[in-house]
Amino acid sequence: MKEQNAQMDGTQWSELETVVRQVWMEIDQATRQHDTQKVLNATERLRRLKAIAEKYQVMKRELQVLAGSAENGRVPGPDTNAPPTPPEVAPYRDVASAKARGEKIRTEWVEARLREGHTLKPIRGSIYRNGTGDTVGIAYGMENSRRTGHWFLGLPEGSFQNAALLCDTNGKGMFALCLPQDFLDTHGLRKCVGPQVKFNVTRRADKFYCRVQAEGLVDVSPFSNQYANVTY
């Protein structure tokens, strides 16, 4: 009986993991295709799969308690201990991946600017074209959970002239640092050694800074939510 239950347990969990991997692949593909609706639909499926995984672990634990009690000839009492979350469930904890969330936030930000009369046309991924034909890289970053007031964002090297850094304050709000080309070129923020240009943003009191190599912290507060800097 134990061997049969173990076999069923492994098979069912394997099926669940297979479905989860398929959904993550759908999210990745939809993100590359700039299809926000598909990303949201797949994210909802992940949320439901997470709920199934949690219920599965509770049922598995209760079954183990009942099976052990039957073998020992005693009547089990209520299980008051919350079941620990197994390592396998870790991928479900953050239902919307950072990549999918970034795609959603970026799309919503662009749509808001369009409603205001600004011009932004998608080229590929995080790169757009503004009204004068210049390219705009729109990066998204969540506030560092271990270091309050710090954001790390990235854009493909050589693909943008202007940059809009969307800094999410852990779901409590967001501000956009709209950096024009002349500022980026002055501080060498369009070049890098690797495939991505990295932006290290810091907030101190009511001011925002971007860390620049060989210069240290550069005040970028005047560019906060100044959309016309990049969407002209």
N, C-alpha and C positions, 0 to 999 in steps of 0.2 A: 504493500500500500504506500509506504514512504517513497519507494523508488518511483512508483507511478506518479505520485504527486510532484516529486522533484522534476520528473521529465516534463509534466504539464506546465509546471512553474517556469522552467527554463524556456520552453517553447513559446509560452504566452508573452514572457518578457522580451524575448527576441523579436517577436512580431511587433510589439510596441516600439522597440528601438528602431526597427526597420521603417515603420511609418513616420517616426520623428525625423529620421535622416532624410526621407523623401520630402517632407514639408520644408526642412531647412534648405534643401536644394531648390525647391520652388521659390522660397524667399530670396535666395541668392540670385536666381535667374531673373525674377521679377524686378529686383533692385537694379541689376545691370540694364534691364529694358526700360527703366524709369516708369514702371507701372505701379503706381501707389496703391490702387485698388486691390491688385493681386497680393501685394505685400500685406495689406491690412487683413484680407481674407485668410491668408496663410497664418498670420499671427494669431487670429482668433482660433484657428484649428490647433495651434500649439498650446494655447491657453486651456483648451478642452482636453488635450492629451496630457497636460500636466495634472489636471484634476483626476483623470483616470489613473495616472501613475501613483498619485497619492492614495487614492482609494484602494488600489491594488496592494500597496504596501501594508495598509491597515488590515485588509482581509487576510493577507499572508501571515501577519503576526498573530492575529486572532486564531487562525487555523493551527499554527504551531503551538499556541497555548492550549487549545482544546485537545489536540492530538497528544501532547505530553501529559495532560491531566488524565486522559482516558487510559494511558498506559500505566500510570501510577495509581489508578483506582480512586481518584479524588475528584470532587466537584469543583470546578474552577470558579473563582470569584470574579468580580468585575475588574477589567484591566484598566487601571487608572494611569498607567504610564503612557505618555504620548510616544508613538513609534518614531524612531530616529529616521531621518531622511537618508536613504542609502546613497552611496557615491554615484550610482547610475542615474539618479534623478537630477544631478547637478545641472545638466544642460537645460532643464526646464525652468530653472529658477528665474532667469531673466527672459520672459516670454518674447518680448520684442528685442531682437539683437540690436547692438549699437548701430550696425550698418543699416538695418531696416528702419530704426527710429530716425537715424540721420537723414535717410531718404525722405521719410514722411515730413519731418520738420523743414527740410530744405524746400520741398514742394509747396508746403503751406506758406512759407516765407515768400517764395517767388510769386505765388498767387496773390498774396496781400499787396506786394509791390505793383503787380499788374493792375489791380483794382484802383490803386492810387494814381495810375497813369504812367508809371515807369515802364521801361522796355527791357525785357529779358527773354531771350529765346534759347531753348536748350540746344546744346551741341552734342555733348556726351557726358554721361555721369554727372560730376559736380561742376562742369564747365558750361557757361552760358555766354551769350553775346548781347551787348547792350545796344542802345539806340544809335551809337556812332560807329558800331562795328567792332569795338574793342571786346576782348574776352574777359570774363569775370569768373573767377574761381570761388565757389561758395562752399566753405568748409563748415562742418558741424562738430562740436565737441561737448561732452558732458563734464560738469565740474568734477574734479578729482575727489572721490569720496574720502580719501585719506588725508588730503591737503585742501582744506576749504579755501576758495578763492584762487584756484589754479585750473587752467584748461590747457589741453594739448590737442592741436588740430593739425591737419595735413592736407596738402594739395599736390597734384602731379607736377613735377618740375618741368618748366618750359611750356606749360599749357595755358597760362593765364597772364593777363596784364594788370588787372585789378583784383582785389580780394575782399570778400565779405566773410568774416569769421563769426559764425553763429554760436554763441556761448550759452549753453543751457545750465541754469542754476538748479540742477537736480529736480526738474519738473516744477519748480516754483516760479519760473519766469525765464526770460531770455533777453540778451542784448546782442546787437550785431555791430562789430567793428568793421566799418567800411573803409578799407585802405586803398587809396588811389595809386596809380602806377608810379608817380613821381616819388611818393613816400617809400614805396617798396624798393624802388631802384636806389634811392638815397642810402638806404640801410641794408642793401644787398639781400632783400627778403624774397627774391624770385629765383635765387640760385641755391643749389645744394649739391652735396657729393652724391647722395643716394637718389632713388627714383622719386622721392617726395620732399617737398619743402615743408619743414616742421615749424609750427608757430607755438610758442610757449607764452601764454597769456596769464597775467597775474592781476588780481584786484586788491588794492590796499585802500581802505576807507572808501571814498567815493571816486577814486581814480583807477584807471586801467593802464597796464603796462605790457609791452611786448619785449621779451628778452632777445637782444640782438648780440651776436657773437662779436667780441672785441669792444662792444659799447656798453653792455649791461642792459638795464631796464630803460626802455624808451617810452615816454608817456604817449598813449594813443587815445586818451580820454576824448579829445576833440572830434574823433572819428566815430564815436559811439552813436549808432542809429542815424548816421548821416547818409541816408540811402543815395542821395543825388551824387555822392562821390563816385559811385560805381555804376549807377543805372542811368546816367545822363544819355 
